[in-house]
Amino acid sequence: MKRLFYILATGILVGCSPKVTSEMMTKDFQPQPTNHVMIIGAADDIPAGTGAIGRVVVDGKGTSVRKQYGRMLNMAVKETAQKGGNVLVIDTVDTKKNSVKATIGYTNETADLSLTLSPFRIDVLQKMTTIRRKPSAQPMDEVQQAGIAQQQDSVKQLEMEKWQVATQNMAAQKVVDDNNDNGDNGYNGGDVINAETQKADDVFFKLSLGSAETVSEILVDNGYTLPKQRGFGASMTYGRFTNSKWLGWGLDFFYSHTNISETVRGYHYEGSYTLGYMGPSVMLKANFTDKFRLLFSLGMGVAFCNDQESRFGYGSKADLGLEFMVSDAIGIGIESMGFASSFKAPKNVKLKDGERYGYDQSAVMLSARYHF
């Protein structure tokens, strides 16, 4: 069962991950460093001497392009560099189909590093229009492609010769570096730098309200057990998903109040008890579509109880919820919650071996979430 859960969870996460595809006009160009790939937005002019050598498309797989624009650009930049391009021209950002379509280009001009991938550059690109109005890069003809490929081969050969001379000099001087296993051919995969981008943090506040039922036994003075009691419950959560789109953390608050009015075997009982909880939590998130997402959280923290007297202990809280995004900022949903607590027993209560004094509750709540 546990293996099946892992397989299903992996399938959900993989199915929601963006996918990149490309079509190339030439395969003769050598890979380029990703930190030299210039990203040209819809409102930018094409760098001088740029010719188109292919196309690249990043499919967001049902997840909002606004939520993962930095990640999608990172994938497009890597694909551009691997296919031999150093210019990425954003042609269309489709917010309905959650895709980014761009032209892969190449230029012999020196790279403008202010246009390469960075958190600042991503912010600038997000503020531009989604459809390119200016002319995109024009395709290279075969003569241009052959000239650039020959130039790259010459540079590669020159670097190879320099490397061979340097190796021979090191051997002559008997300088051996045991840590150097250098065997590159002028281009080393390590030269391609995986640019780190700041993904937009998913920061939210959630409020949940509903009925809370006490599922643990409630013993009264004469040893009788009261039936399950139902009361009111409220939960608040501050959460954050940062670099990871599926793993996050949060701070949970829980409150419930239950009034008792029961008659058992001729005895009538009146009273109430209040429970509280505060603690950190670990959260998991899976996006089924751009609108629906599944969320799970588990945490441990400090618990509070006020029945016969006020006391503090420890507790744990878990909840599983389904959320529907009404807009980019507001989501509504339903969730199932479980809460367990443990306290020091009052002096007049004697516990058997293995027993604990505490309240366990389950709840079904309606939730509203605001994403900052």
C-alpha positions in Angstrom: 0.0 0.0 0.0 2.8 2.3 0.9 4.5 1.6 -2.5 1.3 2.3 -4.3 1.0 5.7 -2.5 4.6 6.6 -3.6 3.9 5.6 -7.2 0.7 7.7 -7.3 2.4 10.7 -5.6 5.3 10.5 -8.1 2.9 10.2 -11.0 1.0 13.3 -9.9 4.1 15.4 -9.4 5.7 14.3 -12.7 2.4 14.8 -14.6 2.2 18.4 -13.3 5.8 19.3 -14.2 6.5 21.5 -17.3 7.8 19.9 -20.5 10.2 21.5 -23.0 10.4 20.6 -26.7 12.4 22.2 -29.6 12.7 22.0 -33.4 16.0 23.0 -34.9 17.0 24.2 -38.4 20.6 23.0 -37.9 22.4 20.6 -35.6 25.9 21.8 -36.5 26.2 24.4 -33.7 28.1 23.6 -30.5 26.5 24.0 -27.0 26.8 27.3 -25.4 27.1 28.4 -21.7 23.6 29.1 -20.2 24.9 32.3 -18.6 25.6 33.7 -22.0 22.1 33.2 -23.4 20.3 36.6 -23.8 16.6 36.6 -23.2 14.7 39.0 -25.4 11.2 39.9 -24.3 8.2 40.9 -26.4 9.1 44.6 -26.1 12.8 44.2 -26.7 14.7 44.7 -30.0 16.6 41.8 -31.5 20.4 42.0 -31.0 22.3 42.9 -34.1 23.3 39.9 -36.3 20.9 37.5 -34.7 19.7 34.7 -36.9 17.0 32.1 -36.0 18.2 28.5 -35.8 15.2 26.8 -34.1 12.0 27.0 -32.0 11.4 26.0 -28.4 8.1 25.5 -26.5 7.7 25.0 -22.8 4.3 23.5 -21.8 3.2 24.3 -18.2 1.2 21.1 -18.0 -1.9 22.7 -16.4 -0.1 24.8 -13.9 -0.4 28.6 -14.2 2.4 30.2 -16.2 2.3 33.1 -13.8 3.2 30.8 -10.9 6.2 29.2 -12.6 7.4 31.7 -15.2 10.9 31.7 -13.8 11.1 27.9 -13.9 9.8 27.8 -17.5 12.3 30.4 -18.6 15.1 28.4 -17.0 14.1 25.3 -19.0 14.0 27.3 -22.2 17.4 28.8 -21.6 19.0 25.4 -20.9 17.4 24.0 -24.1 18.6 27.0 -26.1 22.2 26.6 -24.8 22.2 22.9 -25.4 21.1 23.3 -29.0 23.8 25.9 -29.7 21.9 29.1 -29.4 22.8 32.2 -27.3 19.7 34.3 -27.9 16.2 33.3 -26.7 13.4 35.5 -28.2 10.1 35.2 -26.3 7.4 35.3 -29.0 4.2 34.3 -27.0 3.3 33.8 -23.4 0.0 32.0 -23.5 -1.7 32.3 -20.1 -4.7 30.2 -21.2 -2.7 27.2 -22.4 0.0 27.9 -19.9 2.8 27.8 -22.4 5.8 29.8 -23.5 6.8 29.9 -27.2 10.2 31.3 -28.3 12.7 31.5 -31.1 16.2 30.1 -30.6 18.8 32.4 -32.2 22.5 32.9 -32.5 24.7 36.0 -32.8 28.5 36.5 -32.9 28.1 39.8 -30.9 29.3 39.9 -27.3 26.6 38.9 -24.9 24.8 41.6 -22.9 24.9 40.1 -19.4 22.1 42.3 -18.2 19.8 40.3 -20.6 20.8 36.9 -19.2 18.8 34.8 -16.8 18.5 36.4 -13.3 15.7 37.2 -10.8 15.8 40.9 -11.9 15.5 39.9 -15.6 12.6 37.6 -14.9 10.7 40.5 -13.1 11.3 42.7 -16.1 10.1 40.1 -18.6 6.9 39.4 -16.6 5.9 43.1 -16.9 6.1 43.0 -20.7 3.3 42.2 -23.1 2.6 38.5 -23.7 2.7 38.6 -27.5 5.6 39.9 -29.5 4.7 42.9 -31.7 8.2 43.6 -33.1 9.8 41.4 -35.8 11.3 38.2 -34.5 14.7 36.8 -35.6 14.9 35.8 -39.2 16.0 32.3 -40.1 19.7 31.8 -41.1 20.5 30.6 -44.6 22.7 27.6 -45.2 25.7 29.8 -46.0 25.5 31.6 -42.6 25.0 28.4 -40.8 28.1 26.8 -42.5 30.2 29.9 -41.7 29.3 29.9 -38.0 29.8 26.2 -37.7 33.3 26.5 -39.4 34.2 29.4 -37.1 33.2 27.3 -34.0 35.3 24.4 -35.2 38.3 26.7 -35.6 37.9 28.0 -32.1 37.5 24.5 -30.8 40.7 23.4 -32.6 42.6 26.3 -31.3 41.5 25.6 -27.7 42.5 22.0 -28.2 46.0 23.0 -29.3 46.4 25.3 -26.4 45.4 22.6 -24.0 47.8 20.1 -25.5 50.7 22.6 -25.2 49.8 23.3 -21.6 49.6 19.6 -20.8 53.1 19.0 -22.4 54.6 21.9 -20.4 53.1 20.5 -17.2 54.6 17.0 -18.0 58.0 18.6 -18.8 58.0 20.4 -15.4 56.8 17.2 -13.7 53.9 19.1 -12.1 51.2 16.5 -11.6 47.9 17.5 -10.1 46.3 14.3 -8.7 43.0 16.1 -8.4 43.0 17.2 -12.1 41.3 14.6 -14.3 41.0 17.2 -17.1 40.3 15.6 -20.4 38.1 18.1 -22.1 37.9 18.7 -25.8 37.6 22.4 -25.8 34.0 22.2 -24.5 33.4 20.9 -21.1 29.8 20.2 -19.9 30.9 22.0 -16.7 31.0 25.2 -18.6 27.3 25.2 -18.9 26.1 26.9 -15.8 22.7 26.0 -14.5 21.3 29.5 -13.8 19.5 29.7 -10.5 16.3 31.6 -10.6 14.1 32.9 -7.9 10.7 31.2 -8.3 7.7 33.1 -7.2 7.0 32.1 -3.5 3.5 30.8 -2.8 2.7 32.5 0.5 -0.8 32.2 1.8 -3.1 32.6 4.8 -5.9 30.0 5.3 -9.0 30.1 7.5 -11.1 27.0 8.1 -14.4 26.7 10.0 -16.5 23.6 10.7 -17.8 21.0 13.1 -15.3 19.3 15.4 -16.2 15.9 16.9 -14.4 14.4 20.0 -13.6 10.8 19.0 -11.8 9.9 22.3 -13.7 8.6 25.3 -15.0 11.1 27.8 -15.2 9.6 31.3 -17.3 11.2 34.0 -17.0 11.0 37.8 -19.0 7.8 38.3 -17.0 5.9 35.6 -19.6 6.2 32.8 -18.6 7.1 29.3 -20.3 9.9 27.4 -21.2 9.5 23.8 -19.1 11.4 21.2 -19.5 15.1 21.6 -19.7 17.6 18.7 -18.7 21.2 18.9 -17.3 24.1 16.9 -13.8 24.2 15.4 -11.7 26.9 13.7 -8.2 26.6 12.2 -5.8 29.2 10.8 -2.6 28.5 8.9 0.2 30.7 7.6 2.1 28.8 4.9 4.9 29.2 2.4 6.0 27.2 -0.6 9.4 28.6 -1.7 12.0 27.0 -4.0 10.0 23.8 -4.1 6.6 23.9 -5.8 5.4 20.8 -3.8 7.1 21.0 -0.4 6.5 23.9 2.1 6.2 24.8 5.7 3.6 26.6 7.8 2.4 27.7 11.3 -0.9 26.2 12.4 -3.5 27.4 15.0 -6.5 25.4 16.1 -9.4 26.2 18.4 -12.5 24.2 19.4 -15.2 24.6 22.0 -17.7 21.9 23.0 -20.8 22.2 25.2 -21.9 19.0 27.0 -25.6 18.3 27.9 -26.1 14.6 28.2 -28.2 12.2 30.3 -26.6 8.8 30.8 -28.3 6.1 32.9 -30.4 8.6 34.8 -27.5 11.1 35.4 -27.5 14.4 33.7 -24.2 16.1 32.8 -23.7 19.8 32.0 -20.4 21.4 31.2 -18.0 22.4 28.4 -14.3 22.2 27.4 -12.1 24.2 25.2 -9.0 23.0 23.2 -6.3 25.0 21.6 -3.1 24.2 19.6 -0.2 26.1 18.0 2.7 24.6 16.1 4.9 24.4 13.0 3.9 22.0 10.1 5.3 20.4 7.0 3.1 20.7 3.9 2.8 18.9 0.6 1.0 20.2 -2.5 0.0 18.5 -5.8 -1.7 20.5 -8.7 -4.1 18.4 -10.7 -4.9 21.3 -13.0 -4.5 25.1 -12.9 -7.6 25.3 -10.7 -7.6 22.2 -8.5 -4.9 21.3 -6.0 -4.5 18.7 -3.2 -2.8 19.8 0.0 -1.6 17.9 3.1 0.0 19.1 6.3 1.4 17.5 9.4 2.6 19.3 12.5 3.4 19.0 16.2 3.3 21.7 18.8 1.8 23.1 22.1 -1.7 22.1 23.1 -4.1 23.8 25.6 -7.1 22.4 27.4 -9.7 24.0 29.7 -12.1 21.5 31.2 -11.9 21.1 35.0 -8.9 23.4 35.0 -6.5 25.0 32.5 -3.5 23.0 31.5 -0.8 22.9 28.8 0.5 19.8 27.0 1.5 18.8 23.5 -0.5 17.9 20.5 -0.3 16.9 16.8 -2.5 18.0 13.9 -2.9 16.7 10.3 -5.2 17.8 7.6 -5.9 16.9 4.0 -7.8 19.3 1.7 -9.0 19.9 -1.8 -8.8 23.5 -3.0 -10.4 25.3 -6.0 -8.7 28.5 -7.2 -11.4 31.1 -7.8 -8.7 33.5 -9.0 -4.9 33.7 -8.8 -5.1 35.0 -5.2 -8.2 33.3 -3.7 -9.0 29.7 -3.2 -11.9 27.9 -1.5 -12.1 24.2 -0.5 -13.0 21.5 1.9 -10.7 19.7 4.3 -10.6 16.8 6.7 -8.6 17.4 10.0 -7.4 15.2 12.8 -6.1 16.5 16.2 -4.7 14.6 19.1 -3.5 16.0 22.5 -2.0 14.8 25.7 -1.9 16.5 29.1 -0.9 15.8 32.7 -3.9 14.1 34.3 -5.7 15.8 37.2 -4.9 14.5 40.7 -8.3 12.8 41.0 -7.9 10.9 37.7 -6.1 7.5 37.8 -4.8 6.2 34.5 -4.2 2.6 33.6 -0.9 1.5 32.0 -0.8 2.8 28.4 -3.5 5.3 28.9 -3.1 9.1 28.4 -5.2 12.0 29.4 -6.2 14.1 26.4 -8.7 14.8 23.7 -8.7 13.5 20.2 -10.9 15.3 17.6 -11.8 15.0 13.9 -13.3 17.7 11.8 -14.7 18.4 8.4 -14.2 22.1 7.5 -14.8 24.6 4.8 -11.7 26.7 4.0 -10.8 30.0 2.4 -7.2 30.7 1.4 -5.6 34.0 0.3 -2.3 33.8 -1.7 -0.2 36.9 -1.3 
